[in-house]
């Protein structure tokens, strides 16, 4: 059995990063759905509000976007040959 070439290794890394990005995109979609649901359920006159939960979900969306950007940057470095 031979060792994989550097090019195969890079392509495998890029595929793994793409899968992670897809999973993060799914998480963002789920968070947005949760935010919308919480906002629909709110009724300030009756004291039903979810500011902490909504804020936390929005912060997590921002964190996930940052994670996605890190992975896109890594993919770009791999494609350019800077990060192997």
Secondary structure, DSSP 8 states (H G I E B T S, - for coil): -----HHHHHHHHHHHHHHHHHHHHHHHHHHHHHHHHHHHH-BGGGTB--HHHHHHHHHHHHHHHHHHHHHHHHHHHHHHTS--
